[in-house]
Amino acid sequence: MRTLHVGLRVADLARSLAFYEAIGYGVVGSVPETPIGHLTMLKLPDDEFVTLELVHDGKPVERGTDLSHLVVKVESMADILDALASRGIEPAGPGQESEDGLKTAFAADPDGRRIELVQWPPGHADGMTAADWPDDGGDSDG
């Protein structure tokens, strides 16, 4: 089993596409008419599969408290922040850098969702693993 992708409702498909493309997502395909709206499938260059689906139904997006943020791994924090700035998108506050070289920054998509950008330190795996919690013994299953 694996998570296939996250579906996000968006108020303005063109604005949302511009934002997610600035981060690095590319359009894989779309399904214009479904019972839940126009679906646009996105993936990052290093992903084999779709990881994000933009759902546009023409209705306003009312943000709740059920989604905290999405996290996107970037190769270069400086490059991605420059790419966003060139499209008029500023970070949502100052970025952070840890002693080991982990860099993080937040941006807000056009519907106000927080997107956390992460640049791993050299030698870190592409995602989080049990090794990121060595004091926990890596066992979070109970």
Protein Blocks (a to p, Z undefined) as FASTA:
>chain_A
ZZfbdcdddfblmlmmmmmmmnopacfbdcfbafkbccdddddfklmbdfbdcddehiac
dddfkbfbdcdddfblklmmmmmmmnopacebjddddfkopacdddddfkopacdddddd
ehiafbdcfklmmmnnopanZZ
